[in-house]
């Protein structure tokens, strides 16, 4: 496991073991290499921003920027993928050192990040000698008078947009949409969606707060997995919520992604994201409750919905034409010119299945993807494996007989069963099983439709042998086929 010492804002690093690699980060001064900018904060909520809020913003920024800058090791699974993990050791100056040095605060911070990323985090805090004192360095103030009823995270993907339109259009609520971006492309997606909603007549319901957090001295991130992004996102939303006098904020993310059962045995720990896993949500509640000295709620209203069910909410609220504007790709530089999605990453695959399962394929052209979901040729072992394992997982889960099979086949789900305050472990197991059963049925229904639409191409051997349909044909039993000579062939990896 690679070990790193991350020294922040010019503090003395102390003794650094010789086998540690070092990284220096700073939000100010001549060595500044972390940009943190919160735009469009209303003057009406300004006053003396508590030290805890300023510290929290900086800690979130340091964690995220270090995660982006420090590449993981090999993806090979030698010795249980130990080379994939990193051991991250931070030394950070803070304003409220008595708070951050408390054992309960430090332990909550480290435990939440460890479960979120699958990697150990360690923190040392010391009193900041010359912290940022001018709020204008981080915040841009406006005269926007909107007092939002909810503070919601807004990435510009399908789930966050569906949540926004359900609340704004469907429930007539005023929202502060907190949109983090590290690239201009992501910011433009968020801005285009907000502008479209304003053009529909909902301008008085939206206060969009774009936030920039990124490494400034490096043109491209070295690590795109972004395991810590949801922690940064939560820190930003909590800071904004506190400034508006609120004790809660909202994540909109479907339950399949939140629980994120590993789709295959080789997806271990930090290779499986846990952005809104119930244990992470509860960890954030605990941490923010300790930092702010009061009970904090992190709402997650889509935790029992599939991607199809979330996507369908966009149509329910007459915003289908904006589906193609949303973006889910985890590789912002991956799509080719004229495309919006790579079609390769797990988020692109999941997105397209959800859209097709919802019957909304016509609302987003397939040409937006580098690789068409069902018929595109996938190159390289990792691309083929990811797509085929996604399908295999759905097929395998569809064969489970009931909730009693869940832990036997997916023991990692035990981590979630005791994390729901309003459910017994047995009830949680039933809910999780039902959620994934619906998800599996959605995936298989899309594949079945694709098989029927492309059966002639398969017979004539015109399907790329590494396309998802070819891989599925390889494992599917062809039922009621009028051609007795049609047989599945081994064409997969």
N, C-alpha and C positions, 0 to 999 in steps of 0.2 A: 504494500500500500504506500503510495507516495504521500509524503508529509510536507505541509506548507506552513510557513509562518507569515501571516498577513499583518503588517504593521501599518497603522492608520494615522494620518495627519501628523506625521513627524515625531511620534513618541519614540522613546528609546526602546529598541527591540529586546534588550536584555540578552541573556544567554540563549543562543540559537544552536541547537544540536547540529553537528556537522552534516548529518544526513537529511536535514531539512532544506527545502527550497524556500526562497523568500520572495515576497511581493510587497511593494509599498504603494499605498493608496492615500489620496488626499483630496478633500473637497474645497480647499482654498490654498492660497500662496503660490509661489513660483513653481512648485512641484505638483500643482493641481492636475489630477487625471481622472477625477470622478465628477460628472456633471449632475446636479440635482436642481431641477427647476419645476416649481408648481405654478401653473398659469391660471389666471382668471379666478382668483379668490376674491370674494366680495369684501369690500372695506367694512361692511356691516358686521362681519364676524371677527374683525381684527381687534387686537388689544395686545396684551402681553402674552405671547405664545409660551406656554409652560415649557420649562427645560426638558421635561420628559418627552414632549412631542418632538422637539428639535433633536434630542438624542435618538429617539426611535426612528425618525426619518433617516438620520445618518447611518445608524446600524443596519437598517434595511438596505440602504444604498451600497454600503461596504460589502455586505453579504452577497448581494446580487452581482456586483461588479467583479468581485473575486471569483465567483462561480463561473462567470462568463470568460474571465481571462485565463483561468487555470484549467488546462485541458485534462481530461481524464486519461487513464491509461488505455491499454488495449482492450477491445471488446471480446477477446478470446476468453473462454470460461475456465482457463487454467486455474486450479486451486480455488474454485468457487468464485471466480472473477475478482480476485483480490486486487489485481492490477487496475480494475475499472474504478475502484473506490479511491477517494482522497481523504486524508486526515487534515482538517482545516483548523488552524490555531490563530485566533484573532487577538490583537492587542489594540484597544480602542480608547481614546480619550473621550470622556463624557462630562457633561455639566453637573448632573446629579449623580455623583459617584456613589453616594451612600445607598441609593436605590439599586443601581445596577450591580453593585458588589454583594447584595443580599443573596444568600444561598438559594432561596426559593425562586427568585427572579432569574438568576443565572441558570439554574437547573431546568426551569420551564423553557427558557430560550433554547438551551442546548438539546433538550429532549424533543422539542417540536421540530427543530431543524433536522435532527438525526432521523426521525421517522419520515419526515417529508422527503429527504434526499437519499436516505439509506447510507449516509456517511457520518462519521463522527465530527462534531463541531465542539470547539473549546474557546472560551472567551476569558480574557483578562481586561479589566477596566481600571483606568486611573483618571484622576482629576484633570480635566482639560485646562491647560494654561491659557490658551488664547483661542477659545471656541468662536465659531461664527456668531456674531451678535446682531448683525443687521438682517432683519427678516427679509429685506428686499433682495438679498443675495439668493434666496431660495424661492421667494414668492413674488408674483406679479399681481398687483391689486387692481380691482375694477369697481365700478359703481353698480354692478348687477344687484338688484334688490331681491332676487328670488330667495325665498327661504324654503329649501327642499324638505319634503316629508320623509324621504329616504335617501340614504347614500348607498350607491350601488357601483360595483366594479364593472368596467366597460372596456373589454379588450377589442371589440370589433368582430368577434367571432359569432357563430350562429347562436350559441347559448346566451351570451350576454345581451345580444340584440333582441332575442326572443323575450328575455326578461324585461328589457326596457320597453318594448312595445306593449307587452301585456300590462305593465304597470301604468304607462303613460296613456296609451290608446284605450286599453280595456278597462282600467280601474281609475282613470282620471287623476293620477297622482303626480306630484311634482318631485322630480328626481335630480339629485346631484350625481352625474355620471363621471366617475373617476377613471380616466383613461391613461394607463402607463404606456409609454412607447420608448423604445431604444433606437428605432429607425424612423425616418421620415415616411416610409411607405406605410407603416402601421398607423402613424398619426393621420395620414391622409384618409385611410379607411374609416377611422373613427369620425373624422371631421365630415366626410361625405355622408355617413349615416345620420349624424346629428343634423346636418343641413337638410337632408331629405325629410326628416321628421318635422323640422321647422317649416319647411315648405308645405307640409300637409296641414299646418295650422296648430302645431303643438309647441311653438317656440316659448310660450309662457309656462311650459311644464318642464323645461330642460335647463339645467345649469351644467354645462360640460366643462370639466376641469382636466385639461391635458397635463400630464406630468412626464418630464423627461428625466430618466436616470440611465446613465451609460458611461462606459469608459471613453474618455475623450482622446486619448493618445494612441488608440489602436483602431485601425480602419475596419477590421472585422473581428467578431468574437472568435475565440479559439474553441469554445465549448457551447454548442447550440442546444443542449438538452434542457437547460433552463429549469432545473429542479427547484431552485430557490425563488423563482419568479412569483409564485403565489404568496410567499412570505413577504416579499417586497410589496406586492399588490395590497396585502392585508394591512401592512404598516401604513401605507399611504392612505388607504380608506379610513383606518382608525384615526389617523391624525386629522383628516378632513371632518369626520364625524364629530370628534371632540370639539373642533373649532365651531361647529354648528350646534353644540350643546346636546349631542345625541350619544346614546349608549349602545348603538348597534349599527351594523352595516350589512350589506347583502352580497353574497356570491351567487351568480347564476351559472350552474354547471350541471349537466345531466349526471344521473347516478351511476351509470356504467363507467364513465371516466373517473368519477369521484372514488369509487371503490377499486376500480382498475385491477381486477383479477389478472395476474400475469397470463398472457395468452399461450405461453409455452414454458417448458422447464428451464430454458436458457435465458429467460427474462428475470434477472435477479436484482433484488434490492434497488440500487440507484438507477437501474435500467427501467424500472417501472415507476412512473410518476404517481404521486399521491397528493395532488394539488389540493383537493377538498375532501380527502378521506375523513370520515367522522373523527378519527383520533387526532388528525391535524386540526380540524375545526375546534375540538375541545381543548387542544393545546393552545391555540390562539386565544380562546376565551380566557383560559387560565392566565396566560402571560399578560394579556392586555388588562385583565382585572387587577393583577398585581401592580402593573405600571401606573394605571390611572386611579387605583384606589377605590374602585366601585365595580359592580357586576356589569360585564359586557356581554352582549349577545352577537354572535355571528350567524346570520340567517342563511339558510341554504334550501330554498323552496323547491328546487328541481331535483332533490336527492333521490326521489323515487320515480323519475321519468327517464325513458330511453331517449336516444338521439332523435329518433323519428318523432316521438311525442313532443319533444321540445321544438323541433323544426316546424311541426304542424302549427304551433302557436303563431308563427309569423304569418301563415296563411289565414288563420282564424281572425287576425286583426288587420286584414287587408293590406299587408305589406310584402306580399310575395314578390313584387317587382324589385324589392331591395335585397332579396336573398343573394343575388349575384354580386352585390357590393360587399357583403361580409367576407371576412378572410380568416381561415383557420390554419393555414400552413405554418409549420414550425421552422421552416427554412425560408426566411424572407428573401434570400438571394438565390433560392433554388429554382423558382419558376423561370422558364425561358421568356424571351421578349414576346410580349403580347399575351402571355399567360398570367394567371393569378395564383395558381396552385401547382406544386410539384407533382402531386398525385402519388408520391412515393411514401411519405412519412405516415405514421400511424394516424395522425389527426386528419390528413387528407383522405385516407381510406375510410375512416370512421364517418367523416363529414358526408362523403359521397353516398355511402350506404344509407345514412339517415335521410338524405334528400330523396333518393330513389324510393326508399321504403315509404316515405310520406307522399309519394306520387307527385313530387315537385321537380322532376328532372327537367321539365321544359322551362322552369324558372331560372335555371343556371345552365348555360351551354356547357356541354362536355368538352368543348374546345378550350375552355378556361384552364384545363389541366394538361400538364406535360404528357401524362399517360392516362388514357381512358381507363376507368376503374375495372371494367370487365374484360375488355378486349385488347388492352394495351400490352405491348411486349415489355416485360420487366427484365432488367439486366443486372447481373451481379447476384451472388448468393444471398447477401443480406436483404436485398429488395424482394427477391422471390420468396425467401423464408418468411419475411414479415407479412406479406400479403397472404401466403398460403396458410400460415399459422393463425391469422385472423379468422379465416374461413373455417379452418379445422376446429378452432375453439368453439365457434357457433354450432358446428355439427355435433361436437362432443357434448356440449351442454344441452343441446336439444334432446339427447338420449337419456339424460338423468331422469329418474323416476319421481323424485320429490325432494323436499328440503333436507331429508335425512341423508341424501347423497352429497350434499354441498361440501361439508368439511372433509369427507373422505376423499373427494377429488380435488378440492381446492382448500387446503388447510390454512392458507394465509387469511382466509375470511374470518378466522377466529379472532383476529385483531379488531374486527369491527363489531362483533356481536354485543359487546357490553358498553358500547359508546353512545347508544341512543337512550336518552333520558326517559322517553315516553314509551319505550318498548322493552319487553323482556327479551332475553337472548333467543328464546324460541320464536317469538314474534319477529324479531329482526332477521332470523334465519329464513323464515317464510317470506318476508318482504324481499330480501336479497335474491332468493331463488326465483320468485315471481318476476322481479325486475330483469334478471338475466335471461329468463325463459322468453320473455317478450322480445328482448334484444336479439336472442338467437333466432327467433322466428322471423324478425324483421330482416336479418341478414340472409337467411335461407330463402325467404320469399323473393328478395331481389335477385338472388342467384337463379332461382327457378324461372323467373321471368326472363332473365338473360339467356338461360339455356333454351327456352322456347323460341326466343327471338333470333338466336344465332345457331340453331340446330343444323341448318343447311351448311353454314360456314364450317361447322365442326366436321360434318360428313365429308366435305370436300377438302379437309385439312388446310383450311385457310385461316384458322385461329393460331396466333403465335403460341408456341408451346409453353411459354412462361406467362401467358395471360391468366388472369384469375379464372376465367371460364374453362380454359384447358386444364388447369390444375384441379378444378372442381369436377370436370368430366372424368378426370383420372380416378377420382374417388367415388363418384356418384354412380348409383345403380340406375341405368336408363330404363325407366318403366314405360309400358304401353307404347313402345317405339314401333312404328310400322315397318321399319327396316330391320330385319332379323340379323343383318350383318353388322349393325352398329354396335361396336364394343368399345368399352373404355380402354385406353392405351396408357402405358406408363410413360409420361412425358414430363413429369415433375423432376425436382432436384433429387 
